[in-house]
Structures are given as C-alpha cells and as structure tokens.
C-alpha cells in the first residue's frame, strides 16, 4: 500500500487507518520488536510496547495525522514508551521503599505542624518558575541532576545551576515567612 502523507483531509478512504496500520505492521513489526528486545532485554515487554506503538499509529491515522516516516515514528514512540515505563518502575520502587520505612501515625499536633510547614513550603515555591519548581520537586524525590536535566530538556550544568538558585530562593522565602511551624521544627532540631 502506498502511503501518501500529503493527501488533503477528506481525500483518505475510510479504511485507510486500518490499512496503514496493517501495512506498517507487516513491514516494520518484526524489526521493531527485535530492536525493542535488544533495548529492554524482555521479549514480552517488547511485544507489548510495539503493540502500543501500532495502536497509537492507528489513532494518528484515524485523525488524518499520518507521520511522514512511519518506521522512524514507530521507533520514537516505542523508545518514549520504554523510557516512560522505566520512570514508572523507578518511582514505584522508591514508593515501596518509603512505605516500608513508615512508622507510627503522627500525633494530631505533628499533623497540624506538617500541614503548616507544607503551606509555607507551597508559598515559597509558588513564585518560582515552573522549571525551577519541577527541578526542586524532582530533586527532593531523589532524582539525579542528569535525570532532571532530561525531564526539563536542559543541559546538566544548567540544571544544577537552576537547582542551586531555586533552593536559595526557596530558602530565603521560607526564612522570611518564618511561621510557628518552622520555629517549632527548628527548635526540635536544636534540642538534643
């Protein structure tokens, strides 16, 4: 089947989306699964990811948004899915680790102080740029600067600079807004 991505809207036959997906699967499916298996080292996961990529291609074709280079588009979508899955697995492992570290429930006084601290922290983060907030939050979750740089599409050096400046600005705003929750928390840290 000849794929004409330049066809005007409305000039595509109704069964075009299904035909495109079937043609793309025959031409690129086995190669895509092999490449994904080399990338993930998991044949079953590779098949699932390839299936999702072809389902997304079908969705794009149904919306008359056919990529010019179908094989390249499938590879990009597949590698993005692999990266996304890796991030989800890493976040799940971190969450499970933290759940294992959970202790007894906090007292009502501690819960109130935590709520006040959270409100003060929100006020300190609000004036920061979205990238600066994202950088701080990802760093607080344990992400390395290289991972954060990829997430916000900056270089590693620029990300470290942004993180340092964002921490300084947030710290200054927290000190300026020194509320009762922060004073109590700081007092607890000072008392042995």
SESE-568322 format. One record per atom (N, C-alpha, C): x, z, y. Coordinates in pm, whole numbers, padded with zeros to 5 digits, always signed. Example, Ala and Ser with C-alpha at 12.3 -4.5 7.8 and 13.67 -1.06 7.14 Angstrom:
% residues 2
+01319+00780-00569+01230+00780-00450+01320+00780-00330+01285+00708-00225+01367+00714-00106+01290+00787+00003
This chain:
% residues 192
+00085+00000-00117+00000+00000+00000+00089+00000+00123+00062-00086+00214+00139-00092+00338+00083+00010+00436+00169+00091+00491+00128+00193+00586+00152+00139+00726+00047+00135+00807+00058+00086+00944+00027+00200+01039+00130+00280+01078+00104+00394+01165+00062+00353+01305+00084+00227+01341+00049+00184+01476-00093+00132+01486-00172+00141+01379-00308+00090+01383-00390+00172+01480-00472+00107+01564-00553+00182+01660-00658+00265+01589-00704+00372+01657-00808+00458+01599-00931+00375+01568-00994+00404+01458-01112+00331+01418-01079+00210+01334-00952+00164+01331-00915+00047+01253-00872+00085+01113-00881+00212+01077-00835+00259+00948-00954+00262+00852-00938+00209+00732-01050+00214+00637-01082+00359+00599-01207+00387+00560-01247+00525+00531-01166+00590+00419-01122+00514+00322-01046+00571+00210-00896+00568+00237-00857+00542+00361-00716+00531+00395-00639+00659+00368-00697+00773+00405-00627+00901+00389-00594+00927+00243-00692+00908+00155-00668+00932+00012-00568+00832-00043-00578+00707-00001-00485+00605-00050-00343+00633-00002-00330+00677+00124-00198+00710+00178-00136+00825+00100-00214+00931+00076-00162+01047+00003-00122+01008-00139-00206+00927-00206-00174+00885-00343-00048+00799-00346-00038+00706-00252+00080+00619-00244+00206+00702-00215+00195+00795-00120+00310+00879-00085+00351+00966-00203+00252+01016-00278+00284+01100-00393+00359+01019-00499+00313+00898-00526+00381+00815-00624+00523+00781-00581+00540+00751-00453+00671+00708-00404+00767+00824-00381+00717+00936-00328+00808+01042-00284+00794+01173-00360+00686+01190-00439+00659+01317-00505+00771+01368-00594+00815+01290-00692+00919+01341-00783+01051+01373-00710+01089+01288-00616+01213+01313-00540+01200+01440-00457+01084+01457-00393+01062+01576-00310+01070+01703-00394+01007+01701-00511+01011+01820-00598+01154+01848-00643+01231+01745-00678+01370+01766-00719+01452+01827-00605+01436+01772-00485+01513+01824-00370+01473+01969-00340+01343+01998-00349+01298+02136-00325+01347+02231-00432+01355+02183-00557+01405+02268-00665+01552+02303-00641+01630+02205-00592+01769+02236-00558+01776+02338-00445+01682+02329-00350+01682+02419-00236+01636+02560-00274+01529+02570-00354+01471+02701-00385+01518+02759-00517+01569+02674-00606+01609+02713-00741+01491+02769-00821+01371+02719-00788+01249+02763-00857+01157+02642-00869+01147+02586-00990+01069+02463-01011+00921+02483-00981+00867+02597-01020+00724+02622-00997+00695+02633-00847+00777+02708-00776+00758+02720-00631+00775+02585-00564+00869+02506-00610+00892+02373-00553+00770+02284-00570+00708+02289-00685+00586+02210-00708+00474+02255-00616+00460+02386-00599+00357+02438-00509+00381+02395-00365+00505+02401-00322+00539+02363-00185+00515+02214-00164+00554+02133-00260+00531+01989-00250+00381+01959-00245+00304+02029-00326+00160+02009-00325+00102+02043-00187+00147+02151-00128+00101+02189+00006+00140+02084+00110+00260+02029+00098+00305+01926+00192+00217+01802+00181+00183+01761+00058+00096+01645+00041-00045+01673+00090-00092+01796+00073-00224+01833+00126-00224+01824+00279-00115+01866+00340-00105+01855+00487-00097+01709+00531-00029+01626+00452-00025+01483+00483-00165+01424+00478-00242+01463+00378-00379+01416+00367-00460+01458+00490-00443+01582+00532-00512+01630+00653-00473+01551+00777-00344+01520+00789-00298+01440+00903-00358+01301+00899-00362+01241+00782-00417+01105+00768-00566+01104+00800-00638+01207+00760-00781+01214+00790-00806+01225+00941-00709+01277+01014-00721+01288+01160-00657+01169+01231-00626+01063+01156-00561+00942+01210-00429+00972+01278-00355+01069+01224-00223+01102+01276-00121+01084+01165-00097+00960+01131-00006+00929+01021+00137+00930+01074+00227+01005+01010+00366+01004+01054+00431+00867+01030+00524+00831+01116+00590+00701+01102+00678+00698+00976+00751+00803+00953+00839+00813+00835+00781+00919+00743+00700+00878+00649+00627+00972+00564+00723+01059+00483+00828+00999+00426+00920+01079+00343+00993+01183+00427+01036+01147+00546+01105+01243+00633+01008+01352+00677+00885+01313+00706+00784+01410+00748+00755+01509+00634+00741+01459+00512+00717+01546+00397+00834+01644+00377+00957+01596+00393+01074+01683+00376+01074+01792+00483+01047+01756+00609+01046+01854+00717+00938+01959+00694+00818+01915+00659+00709+02010+00633+00746+02101+00516+00805+02045+00411+00843+02124+00293+00949+02228+00326+01052+02188+00402+01157+02285+00436+01102+02392+00529+01010+02357+00617+00946+02458+00702+00866+02556+00617+00798+02506+00515+00723+02594+00425+00816+02686+00346+00930+02634+00304+01028+02717+00232+01077+02829+00324+01112+02794+00448+01160+02895+00543+01052+02998+00572+00930+02953+00590+00820+03044+00618+00798+03140+00501+00802+03087+00381+00786+03170+00262+00898+03274+00252+01020+03232+00283+01132+03326+00282+01114+03438+00381+01066+03405+00502+01041+03509+00602+00934+03605+00555+00827+03551+00495+00720+03638+00446+00769+03732+00335+00850+03680+00246+00904+03764+00138+00995+03874+00194+01079+03839+00291+01169+03938+00350+01090+04046+00423+00988+04006+00495+00905+04104+00566+00832+04194+00467+00786+04135+00357+00720+04215+00254+00813+04317+00191+00937+04276+00166+01035+04371+00110+01062+04485+00208+01077+04450+00338+01101+04556+00437+00982+04651+00444+00861+04596+00439+00742+04679+00446+00734+04772+00326+00761+04719+00206+00757+04802+00086+00862+04911+00092+00980+04880+00146+01084+04981+00160+01038+05093+00251+00976+05056+00362+00928+05157+00456+00816+05241+00396+00731+05179+00315+00621+05253+00254+00675+05358+00158+00784+05328+00092+00845+05425+00002+00907+05542+00077+00941+05521+00205+01003+05626+00285+00900+05713+00357+00772+05679+00347+00669+05752+00420+00663+05896+00372+00657+05986+00466+00648+06127+00434+00506+06177+00454+00492+06306+00481+00358+06362+00503+00297+06308+00632+00166+06313+00641+00096+06265+00760+00136+06351+00881+00147+06289+00999+00186+06365+01118+00075+06460+01162+00114+06567+01229+00016+06662+01282-00060+06594+01395-00175+06648+01434-00250+06588+01545-00168+06582+01674-00086+06685+01698-00003+06686+01818+00100+06570+01813+00163+06552+01696+00259+06443+01682+00191+06307+01696+00072+06294+01640-00001+06167+01651-00033+06136+01797-00074+06237+01873-00104+06218+02015+00022+06178+02091+00134+06248+02064+00259+06215+02132+00307+06074+02096+00290+06035+01971+00328+05899+01931+00243+05796+02004+00114+05825+02019+00026+05734+02092+00069+05720+02237+00107+05832+02299+00153+05827+02438+00286+05751+02448+00375+05776+02353+00501+05701+02352+00478+05552+02336+00384+05517+02248+00353+05377+02226+00297+05313+02354+00210+05386+02425+00154+05334+02550+00265+05315+02655+00358+05411+02664+00468+05398+02759+00559+05281+02721+00582+05263+02592+00664+05151+02547+00595+05018+02577+00464+05011+02555+00389+04889+02589+00403+04858+02738+00392+04961+02823+00407+04940+02968+00547+04892+03003+00647+04939+02929+00785+04898+02957+00811+04755+02910+00743+04713+02805+00766+04578+02752+00683+04471+02822+00572+04511+02883+00481+04415+02943+00546+04324+03047+00630+04375+03139+00687+04284+03240+00797+04191+03187+00843+04212+03065+00946+04126+03008+00889+03989+02975+00975+03889+02970+00930+03756+02932+00889+03758+02784+00806+03663+02743+00766+03661+02601+00886+03653+02506+00988+03573+02541+01107+03564+02454+01179+03699+02448+01188+03768+02561+01257+03897+02563+01181+03999+02478+01048+04000+02491+00967+04092+02409+00983+04060+02261+00974+03932+02228+00988+03891+02088+01125+03932+02035+01228+03912+02115+01364+03948+02073+01375+04097+02045+01322+04179+02135+01327+04324+02114+01249+04366+01990+01131+04310+01974+01048+04349+01860+01111+04305+01727+01166+04185+01724+01231+04140+01601+01356+04224+01570+01432+04258+01674+01550+04342+01653+01508+04480+01602+01397+04532+01654+01353+04665+01609+01305+04661+01465+01268+04543+01416+01226+04529+01276+01344+04503+01184+01464+04494+01240+01583+04479+01157+01635+04337+01143+01580+04242+01218+01630+04106+01210+01766+04097+01278+01855+04014+01223+01987+03992+01282+01974+03894+01397+02073+03894+01486+02066+03808+01605+02058+03660+01568+02122+03620+01459+02115+03479+01417+01971+03441+01378+01903+03531+01309+01764+03505+01270+01674+03499+01392+01696+03590+01485+01616+03593+01608+01641+03466+01688+01766+03423+01694+01800+03301+01769+01724+03181+01714+01716+03170+01582+01641+03059+01523+01493+03069+01557+01440+03191+01556+01297+03210+01582+01258+03173+01724+01347+03203+01821+01313+03173+01961+01383+03047+02010+01451+02978+01920+01516+02849+01949+01618+02861+02063+01710+02955+02048+01821+02971+02141+01949+02986+02060+02061+02978+02130+02188+02999+02060+02203+03148+02031+02294+03179+01939+02317+03318+01903+02369+03398+02023+02461+03340+02098+02515+03409+02215+02409+03434+02321+02326+03334+02348+02219+03351+02447+02119+03457+02400+02095+03462+02270+02002+03561+02216+02058+03702+02229+02187+03719+02201+02248+03852+02216+02244+03897+02361+02270+03805+02454+02263+03838+02596+02121+03876+02635+02023+03796+02590+01883+03825+02620+01844+03961+02564+01887+03991+02443+01856+04119+02380+01916+04235+02459+02041+04222+02499+02107+04328+02575+02035+04352+02708+02003+04246+02779+01934+04260+02908+01793+04316+02891+01723+04271+02787+01588+04320+02764+01589+04468+02730+01687+04511+02649+01699+04655+02619+01725+04736+02745+01813+04685+02831+01843+04754+02956+01722+04766+03046+01647+04657+03059+01527+04659+03145+01422+04753+03089+01400+04748+02957+01301+04835+02895+01343+04981+02908+01471+05009+02887+01523+05145+02900+01503+05197+03042+01532+05113+03142+01516+05155+03283+01369+05182+03314+01278+05099+03264+01135+05122+03290+01087+05248+03220+01138+05275+03100+01098+05397+03030+01148+05521+03103+01269+05515+03153+01321+05630+03229+01243+05650+03358+01204+05540+03423+01129+05550+03548+00989+05606+03523+00933+05579+03407+00797+05624+03376+00796+05752+03295+00903+05823+03292+00923+05946+03213+00796+06031+03209+00713+06009+03107+00590+06085+03091+00611+06206+03002+00505+06283+02979+00517+06404+02898+00560+06376+02754+00516+06266+02701+00554+06234+02562+00704+06213+02551+00763+06141+02648+00908+06116+02645+00983+06246+02668+00936+06330+02757+01005+06457+02783+01004+06544+02659+00890+06549+02589+00881+06629+02468+00971+06572+02359+00969+06441+02345+01054+06376+02243+01200+06401+02273+01240+06388+02400+01380+06409+02436+01419+06557+02414+01325+06648+02442+01352+06790+02420+01375+06816+02272+01295+06755+02187+01311+06775+02040+01447+06723+01994+01491+06611+02052+01621+06555+02012+01735+06649+02055+01717+06716+02168+01823+06802+02220+01829+06935+02147+01717+06982+02096+01715+07111+02028+01763+07093+01884+01864+07172+01841+01915+07157+01704+01820+07206+01598
